[in-house]
């Protein structure tokens, strides 16, 4: 079964672009929520991410993963691929 991957982004955010690049490289389909300037959407994201308002914020099967650095750390530790299914 393929994991449900969601990522909250800003269109010009370099960390968002980098995180999406890793997911693309792994062939992962993901749902992107580009929230440029949308404070209501950012508040919803912060609620899901336990108060984190930085971007990107990444969720795999509704589990909060964190941001770009967290995603890359999971990959380096060999823990990302099992989460992605």
PAKOL-588962 format. One record per residue: x, y, z of N, C-alpha, C in turn; residue number from 0. Coordinates in Angstrom, 1 decimal. Layout:
# PAKOL-588962
+--------+--------+--------+--------+--------+--------+--------+--------+--------+-----+
!    n.x !    n.y !    n.z !   ca.x !   ca.y !   ca.z !    c.x !    c.y !    c.z !   k !
+--------+--------+--------+--------+--------+--------+--------+--------+--------+-----+
!      X !      Y !      Z !      X !      Y !      Z !      X !      Y !      Z ! NUM !
...
+--------+--------+--------+--------+--------+--------+--------+--------+--------+-----+
***
This chain:
# PAKOL-588962
+--------+--------+--------+--------+--------+--------+--------+--------+--------+-----+
!    n.x !    n.y !    n.z !   ca.x !   ca.y !   ca.z !    c.x !    c.y !    c.z !   k !
+--------+--------+--------+--------+--------+--------+--------+--------+--------+-----+
!    0.8 !   -1.2 !    0.0 !    0.0 !    0.0 !    0.0 !    0.9 !    1.2 !    0.0 !   0 !
!    0.5 !    2.2 !   -0.8 !    1.3 !    3.4 !   -0.9 !    0.8 !    4.4 !    0.2 !   1 !
!    1.8 !    5.1 !    0.8 !    1.5 !    6.0 !    1.8 !    0.9 !    7.3 !    1.3 !   2 !
!    0.0 !    7.9 !    2.1 !   -0.6 !    9.2 !    1.8 !    0.4 !   10.3 !    2.3 !   3 !
!    1.0 !   11.0 !    1.3 !    2.0 !   12.0 !    1.7 !    1.4 !   13.4 !    1.4 !   4 !
!    1.5 !   14.3 !    2.4 !    1.0 !   15.7 !    2.2 !    2.1 !   16.6 !    2.6 !   5 !
!    2.2 !   17.7 !    1.9 !    3.3 !   18.7 !    2.2 !    2.7 !   20.1 !    2.0 !   6 !
!    2.9 !   20.9 !    3.1 !    2.5 !   22.3 !    3.0 !    3.7 !   23.1 !    2.6 !   7 !
!    3.5 !   24.0 !    1.6 !    4.6 !   24.7 !    1.0 !    4.3 !   26.2 !    0.7 !   8 !
!    5.3 !   26.9 !    0.5 !    5.2 !   28.2 !   -0.2 !    5.9 !   28.0 !   -1.5 !   9 !
!    5.5 !   28.7 !   -2.6 !    6.0 !   28.4 !   -3.9 !    7.4 !   28.8 !   -4.1 !  10 !
!    8.0 !   29.8 !   -3.4 !    9.4 !   30.2 !   -3.6 !   10.3 !   29.7 !   -2.5 !  11 !
!    9.8 !   28.9 !   -1.6 !   10.6 !   28.5 !   -0.4 !   11.6 !   27.4 !   -0.9 !  12 !
!   12.9 !   27.7 !   -0.7 !   14.0 !   26.7 !   -1.1 !   13.9 !   25.4 !   -0.4 !  13 !
!   13.5 !   25.4 !    0.9 !   13.4 !   24.2 !    1.6 !   12.2 !   23.3 !    1.1 !  14 !
!   11.1 !   24.0 !    0.7 !   10.0 !   23.3 !    0.2 !   10.4 !   22.6 !   -1.1 !  15 !
!   11.1 !   23.4 !   -2.0 !   11.5 !   22.9 !   -3.3 !   12.4 !   21.7 !   -3.1 !  16 !
!   13.3 !   21.8 !   -2.1 !   14.3 !   20.7 !   -1.8 !   13.5 !   19.4 !   -1.3 !  17 !
!   12.5 !   19.6 !   -0.4 !   11.8 !   18.5 !    0.1 !   11.0 !   17.8 !   -1.0 !  18 !
!   10.3 !   18.6 !   -1.9 !    9.6 !   18.0 !   -3.0 !   10.5 !   17.3 !   -3.9 !  19 !
!   11.7 !   17.8 !   -4.1 !   12.7 !   17.2 !   -5.0 !   13.0 !   15.8 !   -4.5 !  20 !
!   13.2 !   15.6 !   -3.2 !   13.5 !   14.3 !   -2.6 !   12.3 !   13.3 !   -2.8 !  21 !
!   11.1 !   13.8 !   -2.6 !    9.9 !   13.0 !   -2.8 !    9.8 !   12.6 !   -4.3 !  22 !
!   10.0 !   13.6 !   -5.2 !   10.0 !   13.3 !   -6.6 !   11.0 !   12.2 !   -7.0 !  23 !
!   12.3 !   12.4 !   -6.4 !   13.3 !   11.5 !   -6.8 !   13.0 !   10.0 !   -6.3 !  24 !
!   12.2 !    9.9 !   -5.3 !   11.8 !    8.6 !   -4.8 !   10.5 !    8.1 !   -5.5 !  25 !
!   10.0 !    8.9 !   -6.4 !    8.8 !    8.5 !   -7.2 !    7.5 !    8.6 !   -6.3 !  26 !
!    7.5 !    9.4 !   -5.3 !    6.3 !    9.5 !   -4.4 !    5.3 !   10.5 !   -4.9 !  27 !
!    4.1 !   10.0 !   -5.0 !    3.0 !   10.9 !   -5.3 !    2.6 !   11.6 !   -4.0 !  28 !
!    2.4 !   12.9 !   -4.0 !    2.1 !   13.7 !   -2.8 !    1.1 !   14.8 !   -3.1 !  29 !
!    0.4 !   15.1 !   -2.1 !   -0.6 !   16.2 !   -2.2 !    0.1 !   17.5 !   -1.6 !  30 !
!    0.2 !   18.5 !   -2.5 !    0.8 !   19.8 !   -2.0 !   -0.2 !   20.8 !   -1.7 !  31 !
!   -0.1 !   21.4 !   -0.6 !   -0.9 !   22.6 !   -0.2 !    0.0 !   23.8 !   -0.2 !  32 !
!   -0.1 !   24.6 !   -1.3 !    0.7 !   25.8 !   -1.5 !   -0.1 !   26.9 !   -0.7 !  33 !
!    0.4 !   27.4 !    0.4 !   -0.4 !   28.3 !    1.2 !    0.2 !   29.7 !    1.2 !  34 !
!    0.8 !   30.1 !    0.1 !    1.4 !   31.5 !    0.0 !    0.4 !   32.5 !    0.5 !  35 !
!    0.8 !   33.1 !    1.6 !    0.1 !   34.3 !    2.2 !   -1.3 !   33.9 !    2.8 !  36 !
!   -1.7 !   32.7 !    2.9 !   -3.0 !   32.3 !    3.4 !   -2.9 !   31.9 !    4.8 !  37 !
!   -3.1 !   32.9 !    5.7 !   -2.9 !   32.7 !    7.1 !   -3.9 !   31.7 !    7.7 !  38 !
!   -5.1 !   31.6 !    7.1 !   -6.1 !   30.6 !    7.6 !   -5.5 !   29.2 !    7.4 !  39 !
!   -5.0 !   29.0 !    6.2 !   -4.4 !   27.7 !    5.9 !   -3.2 !   27.4 !    6.7 !  40 !
!   -2.4 !   28.4 !    7.0 !   -1.2 !   28.3 !    7.8 !   -1.6 !   27.9 !    9.3 !  41 !
!   -2.6 !   28.5 !    9.8 !   -3.1 !   28.2 !   11.1 !   -3.6 !   26.7 !   11.2 !  42 !
!   -4.3 !   26.3 !   10.1 !   -4.7 !   24.9 !   10.1 !   -3.5 !   23.9 !   10.1 !  43 !
!   -2.5 !   24.3 !    9.3 !   -1.2 !   23.5 !    9.2 !   -0.6 !   23.5 !   10.6 !  44 !
!   -0.5 !   24.6 !   11.3 !    0.1 !   24.7 !   12.6 !   -0.6 !   23.8 !   13.6 !  45 !
!   -1.9 !   23.8 !   13.5 !   -2.7 !   22.9 !   14.4 !   -2.3 !   21.5 !   14.2 !  46 !
!   -2.2 !   21.1 !   12.9 !   -1.8 !   19.7 !   12.6 !   -0.4 !   19.3 !   13.0 !  47 !
!    0.5 !   20.4 !   12.9 !    1.9 !   20.1 !   13.2 !    2.4 !   20.5 !   14.6 !  48 !
!    1.4 !   20.5 !   15.5 !    1.8 !   20.7 !   16.9 !    2.4 !   22.1 !   17.1 !  49 !
!    1.9 !   23.1 !   16.4 !    2.3 !   24.5 !   16.6 !    3.4 !   25.0 !   15.7 !  50 !
!    4.0 !   24.1 !   14.9 !    5.1 !   24.5 !   14.0 !    4.5 !   25.3 !   12.8 !  51 !
!    5.1 !   26.4 !   12.5 !    4.6 !   27.3 !   11.5 !    5.6 !   27.5 !   10.3 !  52 !
!    6.7 !   26.9 !   10.5 !    7.7 !   27.0 !    9.4 !    7.3 !   26.1 !    8.3 !  53 !
!    7.9 !   26.3 !    7.1 !    7.6 !   25.5 !    5.9 !    8.8 !   24.9 !    5.4 !  54 !
!    8.7 !   23.7 !    4.8 !    7.5 !   22.9 !    4.6 !    7.2 !   22.2 !    5.9 !  55 !
!    5.9 !   21.7 !    6.0 !    5.5 !   20.7 !    7.0 !    5.0 !   19.5 !    6.2 !  56 !
!    5.5 !   18.4 !    6.6 !    5.3 !   17.1 !    5.9 !    4.6 !   16.1 !    6.7 !  57 !
!    3.6 !   15.4 !    6.1 !    2.8 !   14.4 !    6.8 !    2.8 !   13.2 !    6.0 !  58 !
!    3.0 !   12.0 !    6.6 !    2.9 !   10.7 !    5.9 !    1.9 !    9.9 !    6.7 !  59 !
!    0.8 !    9.5 !    6.0 !   -0.3 !    8.8 !    6.6 !   -0.8 !    9.5 !    7.8 !  60 !
!   -0.9 !   10.8 !    7.7 !   -1.4 !   11.7 !    8.8 !   -0.4 !   11.8 !   10.0 !  61 !
!    0.7 !   11.2 !    9.9 !    1.8 !   11.3 !   10.9 !    2.6 !   12.5 !   10.6 !  62 !
!    2.8 !   13.4 !   11.5 !    3.7 !   14.6 !   11.3 !    5.1 !   14.2 !   11.2 !  63 !
!    5.8 !   14.5 !   10.1 !    7.2 !   14.2 !    9.9 !    8.1 !   15.3 !   10.3 !  64 !
!    7.6 !   16.5 !   10.0 !    8.4 !   17.7 !   10.3 !    8.7 !   18.5 !    9.0 !  65 !
!    9.8 !   19.1 !    9.0 !   10.2 !   19.9 !    7.8 !   11.2 !   19.2 !    6.9 !  66 !
!   11.8 !   20.0 !    6.1 !   12.8 !   19.5 !    5.1 !   13.9 !   18.7 !    5.7 !  67 !
!   14.6 !   19.3 !    6.7 !   15.7 !   18.7 !    7.4 !   15.3 !   17.4 !    8.0 !  68 !
!   14.1 !   17.3 !    8.6 !   13.6 !   16.1 !    9.2 !   13.4 !   15.0 !    8.2 !  69 !
!   12.9 !   15.4 !    7.0 !   12.6 !   14.4 !    5.9 !   14.0 !   13.9 !    5.5 !  70 !
!   15.0 !   14.7 !    5.3 !   16.3 !   14.2 !    4.8 !   17.0 !   13.4 !    5.9 !  71 !
!   16.8 !   13.7 !    7.2 !   17.3 !   12.9 !    8.3 !   16.7 !   11.5 !    8.3 !  72 !
!   15.4 !   11.4 !    8.1 !   14.8 !   10.1 !    8.0 !   15.4 !    9.3 !    6.9 !  73 !
!   15.6 !   10.0 !    5.7 !   16.2 !    9.3 !    4.6 !   17.6 !    8.8 !    4.9 !  74 !
!   18.4 !    9.6 !    5.5 !   19.8 !    9.2 !    5.8 !   19.8 !    8.1 !    6.8 !  75 !
!   18.8 !    8.0 !    7.7 !   18.8 !    6.9 !    8.7 !   18.1 !    5.7 !    8.1 !  76 !
!   17.7 !    5.7 !    6.9 !   17.0 !    4.5 !    6.3 !   15.6 !    4.3 !    6.8 !  77 !
!   15.0 !    5.3 !    7.4 !   13.7 !    5.2 !    7.9 !   12.6 !    5.8 !    7.0 !  78 !
!   12.9 !    6.5 !    6.0 !   11.9 !    7.1 !    5.1 !   11.2 !    6.1 !    4.2 !  79 !
!   12.0 !    5.3 !    3.6 !   11.4 !    4.3 !    2.6 !   10.4 !    3.4 !    3.3 !  80 !
!   10.6 !    2.9 !    4.5 !    9.6 !    2.1 !    5.1 !    8.3 !    2.9 !    5.4 !  81 !
!    8.4 !    4.2 !    5.7 !    7.2 !    5.0 !    6.0 !    6.4 !    5.2 !    4.7 !  82 !
!    7.2 !    5.3 !    3.6 !    6.5 !    5.6 !    2.3 !    5.9 !    4.3 !    1.7 !  83 !
!    6.3 !    3.2 !    2.2 !    5.6 !    1.9 !    1.8 !    6.1 !    1.5 !    0.4 !  84 !
+--------+--------+--------+--------+--------+--------+--------+--------+--------+-----+
***
